[in-house]
């Protein structure tokens, strides 16, 4: 008799490959045949240099070790505006459940956190459409052209893009005001 549900067994089979990578990380002395992980926003190849820099150049007040004095938001922030999750990955998954339907796609600029495929794909079943920028600065206004190209290609293929309209349909009414003109035009 199986203890784990069929759904649990299916998810277990999708264990992210990066967990295998983390178990075999490269180290010059202890694991020279290990894997150099380029999939996380952590540069282990520079740990020695970073530690040397931090230990010789940085001076911190003990206050940096606390939760600080809070922050001053640009607009008023109320308790009803705050959602608490167990981490950013969980917050992103909550957004996926709230803003898109299974089989929808979202546009994601490259490079992106490799766990997005698991965060959006495993349970919410949202696909990623990768936006490549080439030599375009992904933070520039001209990067919108690359989003437009990827969006048009997805439309030609008949893919359903998660839109602001679907977010409203699912109950997410007060989306952040910061929207590119293009995203507004496309109802994203």
Sine and cosine of phi, psi and omega as CSV:
sin_phi,cos_phi,sin_psi,cos_psi,sin_omega,cos_omega
0.00,0.00,0.76,-0.65,0.01,-1.00
-0.98,0.22,0.70,-0.71,0.07,-1.00
-1.00,0.07,-0.58,0.82,-0.04,-1.00
-1.00,0.04,0.60,-0.80,0.03,-1.00
-0.92,0.39,0.29,-0.96,0.06,-1.00
-0.87,0.50,-0.65,0.76,0.02,-1.00
-0.89,0.45,-0.68,0.73,0.02,-1.00
-0.89,0.46,-0.66,0.75,0.04,-1.00
-0.90,0.43,-0.63,0.78,0.02,-1.00
-0.90,0.43,-0.67,0.75,0.02,-1.00
-0.93,0.37,-0.61,0.79,0.01,-1.00
-0.89,0.46,-0.56,0.83,0.02,-1.00
-0.93,0.38,-0.32,0.95,-0.01,-1.00
-1.00,-0.07,0.30,0.95,-0.03,-1.00
-0.75,0.67,0.82,-0.58,-0.03,-1.00
-0.85,0.53,0.68,-0.74,0.00,-1.00
-0.88,0.48,-0.44,0.90,-0.04,-1.00
-0.91,0.42,-0.34,0.94,0.08,-1.00
-0.92,0.38,-0.58,0.82,0.08,-1.00
-0.92,0.39,-0.63,0.78,0.01,-1.00
-0.88,0.47,-0.69,0.72,-0.03,-1.00
-0.88,0.47,-0.40,0.91,0.02,-1.00
-0.99,0.11,-0.09,1.00,-0.06,-1.00
-0.65,-0.76,0.75,0.66,-0.05,-1.00
-0.96,0.27,0.60,-0.80,0.03,-1.00
-0.93,0.37,0.65,-0.76,0.17,-0.99
-0.54,-0.84,0.74,-0.67,-0.09,-1.00
-0.81,0.58,-0.64,0.77,-0.04,-1.00
-1.00,-0.07,-0.78,0.62,-0.17,-0.99
-1.00,0.03,-0.37,0.93,-0.03,-1.00
-0.48,-0.88,0.91,0.41,-0.05,-1.00
-0.92,0.40,-0.27,0.96,0.04,-1.00
-0.99,-0.12,0.09,1.00,-0.04,-1.00
-0.95,0.32,-0.03,-1.00,-0.07,-1.00
-1.00,-0.10,0.74,-0.68,0.13,-0.99
-1.00,0.07,0.93,-0.36,-0.09,-1.00
-1.00,0.09,0.92,-0.39,0.08,-1.00
-0.97,-0.26,0.18,0.98,-0.08,-1.00
-1.00,-0.08,-0.07,1.00,0.03,-1.00
-0.87,-0.49,0.38,-0.93,0.04,-1.00
-0.99,0.15,0.75,0.66,-0.02,-1.00
-0.66,-0.76,0.82,-0.57,-0.06,-1.00
-0.97,-0.25,1.00,0.04,-0.04,-1.00
-0.93,0.36,-0.38,0.92,0.00,-1.00
-0.92,0.40,-0.35,0.94,-0.03,-1.00
-0.94,-0.35,0.25,0.97,-0.01,-1.00
-0.82,0.57,-0.73,0.69,-0.05,-1.00
-0.88,0.48,-0.72,0.69,0.00,-1.00
-0.91,0.41,-0.65,0.76,0.00,-1.00
-0.91,0.40,-0.67,0.74,0.01,-1.00
-0.90,0.43,-0.65,0.76,0.04,-1.00
-0.88,0.47,-0.70,0.71,0.01,-1.00
-0.89,0.45,-0.77,0.64,-0.03,-1.00
-0.88,0.47,-0.72,0.70,-0.05,-1.00
-0.94,0.35,-0.41,0.91,-0.04,-1.00
-0.97,-0.22,-0.29,0.96,-0.11,-0.99
-0.88,-0.47,-0.35,0.94,-0.14,-0.99
-0.99,-0.12,0.67,-0.74,0.11,-0.99
-0.80,-0.60,0.86,-0.52,-0.04,-1.00
-0.86,-0.51,0.54,-0.84,0.15,-0.99
-1.00,0.10,0.52,-0.85,-0.02,-1.00
-0.86,0.50,-0.32,0.95,0.00,-1.00
-0.87,0.50,-0.47,0.88,-0.01,-1.00
-0.93,0.38,-0.25,0.97,0.01,-1.00
-1.00,0.02,0.02,1.00,-0.02,-1.00
-0.96,-0.27,0.01,-1.00,0.07,-1.00
-0.98,0.22,-0.07,1.00,0.09,-1.00
0.99,0.17,-0.23,-0.97,-0.05,-1.00
-0.99,-0.16,0.26,0.96,-0.06,-1.00
1.00,0.01,-0.35,-0.94,0.00,-1.00
-0.55,-0.83,0.27,-0.96,0.00,-1.00
-0.92,-0.39,0.98,-0.21,-0.02,-1.00
-0.94,0.33,0.42,-0.91,0.01,-1.00
-0.94,0.34,-0.56,0.83,0.08,-1.00
-0.85,-0.52,0.33,-0.94,-0.03,-1.00
-0.85,0.53,0.64,-0.77,0.00,-1.00
-0.83,-0.55,0.78,-0.63,-0.06,-1.00
-0.87,-0.49,0.37,-0.93,0.00,-1.00
-0.81,0.59,-0.57,0.82,-0.01,-1.00
-0.94,0.34,-0.21,0.98,0.02,-1.00
-1.00,0.06,-0.13,0.99,-0.15,-0.99
-0.96,-0.29,0.74,-0.67,0.14,-0.99
-0.87,-0.50,0.70,-0.71,-0.03,-1.00
-0.94,-0.34,0.75,-0.66,0.07,-1.00
-0.78,-0.62,0.10,-1.00,-0.02,-1.00
-0.99,0.12,0.10,1.00,0.04,-1.00
0.32,-0.95,0.11,-0.99,-0.04,-1.00
-0.91,0.41,-0.65,0.76,0.01,-1.00
-0.85,0.52,-0.69,0.72,0.03,-1.00
-0.91,0.42,-0.62,0.78,0.03,-1.00
-0.89,0.46,-0.66,0.75,0.03,-1.00
-0.91,0.41,-0.64,0.77,0.03,-1.00
-0.90,0.43,-0.65,0.76,0.06,-1.00
-0.86,0.51,-0.67,0.74,0.05,-1.00
-0.88,0.47,-0.66,0.75,0.01,-1.00
-0.87,0.49,-0.70,0.72,0.01,-1.00
-0.90,0.44,-0.62,0.78,-0.10,-1.00
-0.99,0.15,-0.50,0.87,-0.18,-0.98
-0.95,-0.30,-0.15,0.99,-0.05,-1.00
-0.58,-0.82,0.35,-0.94,0.03,-1.00
-0.97,-0.23,0.39,-0.92,0.06,-1.00
-0.81,0.58,0.71,-0.71,-0.01,-1.00
1.00,-0.07,-0.25,0.97,0.09,-1.00
-0.95,0.32,0.26,-0.97,0.06,-1.00
-0.82,-0.57,0.45,-0.89,0.13,-0.99
-0.83,-0.56,0.50,-0.86,0.04,-1.00
-1.00,0.09,0.77,-0.64,-0.03,-1.00
-0.74,-0.67,0.86,-0.51,0.04,-1.00
-0.94,0.34,0.63,-0.77,0.05,-1.00
-1.00,-0.08,0.55,-0.84,-0.07,1.00
-0.97,0.23,0.39,-0.92,0.02,-1.00
-0.67,-0.74,0.27,-0.96,0.00,-1.00
-0.87,0.49,0.84,-0.53,-0.13,-0.99
-0.90,0.43,-0.29,0.96,0.04,-1.00
-0.96,0.27,-0.17,0.99,0.04,-1.00
-0.82,0.57,-0.61,0.79,-0.02,-1.00
-0.87,0.50,-0.63,0.78,0.03,-1.00
-0.98,0.21,-0.71,0.71,-0.04,-1.00
-0.85,0.53,-0.73,0.69,-0.06,-1.00
-1.00,0.02,-0.45,0.89,-0.13,-0.99
-1.00,-0.03,-0.68,0.74,-0.17,-0.98
-0.88,0.48,-0.84,0.54,-0.04,-1.00
-0.99,-0.16,-0.76,0.65,-0.02,-1.00
-0.94,0.33,-0.34,0.94,0.03,-1.00
0.87,0.49,0.72,0.70,0.04,-1.00
-0.97,-0.26,0.74,-0.67,0.02,-1.00
-1.00,0.03,0.40,-0.92,0.05,-1.00
-0.96,-0.28,0.73,-0.68,0.17,-0.99
-0.96,-0.29,0.93,-0.36,-0.09,-1.00
-0.98,0.21,0.78,-0.63,0.05,-1.00
-0.98,-0.20,0.91,-0.42,0.02,-1.00
-1.00,-0.05,0.65,-0.76,-0.06,-1.00
-0.95,-0.31,-0.23,0.97,-0.04,-1.00
0.83,0.55,-0.84,-0.55,-0.01,-1.00
-1.00,-0.04,0.03,1.00,0.01,-1.00
-0.97,0.23,0.71,-0.71,0.08,-1.00
-0.92,0.40,0.89,-0.46,-0.06,-1.00
-0.90,0.44,-0.23,0.97,0.02,-1.00
-0.98,-0.19,0.09,1.00,-0.01,-1.00
-1.00,-0.01,0.30,-0.95,0.03,-1.00
-0.91,0.41,-0.48,0.88,0.00,-1.00
-0.95,0.31,-0.25,0.97,0.06,-1.00
-0.89,0.45,-0.37,0.93,0.03,-1.00
-0.86,0.52,-0.53,0.85,0.04,-1.00
-0.86,0.52,-0.60,0.80,0.00,-1.00
-0.95,0.32,-0.61,0.79,0.09,-1.00
-0.89,0.45,-0.67,0.74,0.01,-1.00
-0.87,0.49,-0.70,0.71,0.01,-1.00
-0.87,0.49,-0.73,0.69,-0.01,-1.00
-0.91,0.41,-0.64,0.76,0.03,-1.00
-0.88,0.47,-0.73,0.69,-0.01,-1.00
-0.89,0.45,-0.65,0.76,0.04,-1.00
-0.89,0.45,-0.66,0.75,0.02,-1.00
-0.90,0.43,-0.65,0.76,0.05,-1.00
-0.87,0.49,-0.69,0.73,0.02,-1.00
-0.86,0.50,-0.57,0.82,0.00,-1.00
-0.99,0.13,-0.11,0.99,0.00,-1.00
0.98,0.19,0.36,0.93,0.01,-1.00
-0.98,0.18,0.60,-0.80,0.02,-1.00
-1.00,0.02,0.89,-0.46,0.02,-1.00
-1.00,-0.05,0.73,-0.68,0.07,-1.00
-0.90,0.44,0.80,-0.61,-0.08,-1.00
-0.86,-0.52,0.20,-0.98,0.06,-1.00
-0.88,0.47,-0.57,0.82,0.02,-1.00
-0.88,0.48,-0.67,0.75,0.02,-1.00
-0.93,0.36,-0.53,0.85,0.06,-1.00
-0.90,0.43,-0.68,0.74,0.03,-1.00
-0.91,0.41,-0.63,0.77,0.03,-1.00
-0.87,0.50,-0.57,0.82,-0.03,-1.00
-1.00,0.00,0.07,1.00,0.13,-0.99
0.98,-0.18,0.09,1.00,0.03,-1.00
-0.99,-0.11,1.00,0.02,-0.15,-0.99
-1.00,0.04,-0.63,0.78,-0.15,-0.99
-0.99,-0.16,0.93,0.37,0.02,-1.00
-0.96,0.28,0.45,-0.89,-0.02,-1.00
-0.82,0.57,0.59,-0.81,-0.06,-1.00
-0.92,0.39,-0.48,0.88,-0.07,-1.00
-0.91,0.42,0.98,-0.18,0.03,-1.00
-0.74,-0.68,0.68,-0.73,0.13,-0.99
-0.94,0.34,0.50,-0.87,0.05,-1.00
-0.84,0.55,-0.62,0.79,0.00,-1.00
-0.89,0.45,-0.71,0.71,-0.02,-1.00
-0.89,0.45,-0.63,0.78,0.04,-1.00
-0.90,0.44,-0.71,0.70,0.01,-1.00
-0.86,0.51,-0.62,0.79,-0.02,-1.00
-1.00,0.07,0.04,1.00,-0.01,-1.00
0.89,0.46,0.58,0.81,0.02,-1.00
-1.00,-0.06,0.00,0.00,0.00,0.00
